[in-house]
Amino acid sequence: MAADQRRKRLNGASMGSYGSQEQYRTKRKNFGPPVQSDLTMKSHISVEWDANHQRVVAKREQVGISWRQMRPFARFDHNGHKVLADVFALPEEIFDLDSLSEVLSYEVWNTQLLDNEKNFLKQFLPGDLEPNQVVQELLSGDDFHFGNPVLKWGTSLCSGELHPDMIVYQEQHLKSEKRAYFSQLHNYHKDMIGFLSKLKESWEACKDPEKEILPKILRSKNDIEKNRLSNLDEFRYDDHDGNLTVASGSYSWGAEEKAYDDNQISSMGQGDELRR
C-alpha cells in the first residue's frame, strides 16, 4: 500500500512538472504586443551580377530585418538557424538621401496613410504610451528618450547599414561577441573556484592563518587595482567562425611573497570589467 501511494505521488509530480513546462512554453509563445497574424515575411534576397559579371551579389536596394528584432512581435515559430526575418526592396533613390526626415514625416502620416495602415503600424509602439502622441514625437524628430529611433533608423537605412548582407554580418558578429563574453565569464568563475580551493587548502595547512595568509591578501589589493585594465588583451575572438583563444596561466600558491598569481589577478580584473 505504501508502494502504491509512492507511485501516485511520483505520477502526480511528473504530471505537475509536465503541466508547468507546457505553461512555460505557452507563456514564451505569447509574449509581445498583439500583431496581426497575416503579416507576410520573406527572407529571400534578390541577387544580380556585379559590374564585371564575374560573381553574383545581393542587390543594393534592399533592406533586411533580423529575427532578433522581430522576435518580440512574432506569434509563430521560426527556424532558429535563420538570421533574416524579412527582406524587402525600396526605390533606389532612397539610398541617395542622407536621411528619411522628408520622406517619413508627420504630415505624410496624416495625409498619405489609410486608417488601417496606421492602426497596423501602431501595434509596434509601446503599449503603455498614447499612440498618437508617440507617432507625432517620432516623426517630428523630437528627442525621444535620449535620441530619436526613427531618425537613427532612417540614417542607417540610407547609408546601407540595413542591407541584408550587413544585417547577417552584424548578427554573426554579435553572436561571436556573446560567445566570447560567456567563455570569458566561465573562465573567470572557474579560476575563482580554483583560487578559493587553494586558499582553503593553504588556510587549513597553516598554523596561524591570520598572520601568514591574511597579510598577503591585503597586500595583493594594490596589485589587483594596477592590473585591472591590463586584461583587455587577454582574449581574442574571430568574427567569422567564433573561435576563441584565451590567454591563461596556472596557479602557484607556494610563493610566499604573493597572495595571488598572475592568472588570478587577471581573472579578478576581468570580473571587475564584467560587473561594469
Number of C-alpha atoms within 10 A of each C-alpha: 6 7 8 9 10 11 12 12 12 12 12 12 12 12 12 12 12 12 12 12 12 12 12 11 11 11 10 11 15 14 13 15 15 14 16 12 9 6 8 7 12 11 16 13 19 15 11 12 12 12 9 6 9 8 9 11 15 15 17 17 19 21 22 25 20 20 20 11 11 13 16 16 17 21 18 9 8 11 8 7 7 11 19 23 20 18 19 17 14 11 9 12 9 16 19 11 16 13 20 20 16 11 14 16 16 18 14 12 17 12 8 10 12 10 11 9 11 14 12 12 13 17 15 15 13 12 12 6 9 11 17 11 9 16 18 16 16 20 22 17 16 16 12 12 7 7 12 16 16 21 20 12 15 19 19 17 22 21 16 18 16 22 25 28 19 14 19 18 15 16 16 17 18 14 16 19 18 13 16 21 16 11 16 21 16 12 16 21 15 12 22 16 12 15 19 11 12 16 16 11 12 16 16 11 10 12 10 11 13 11 10 14 17 13 13 16 13 11 14 16 13 11 14 19 14 11 16 19 14 13 17 12 9 14 15 15 17 13 16 11 11 18 12 17 14 14 11 15 12 11 15 16 16 11 9 11 10 17 22 24 17 18 19 22 22 25 25 22 21 22 17 13 13 12 6 5
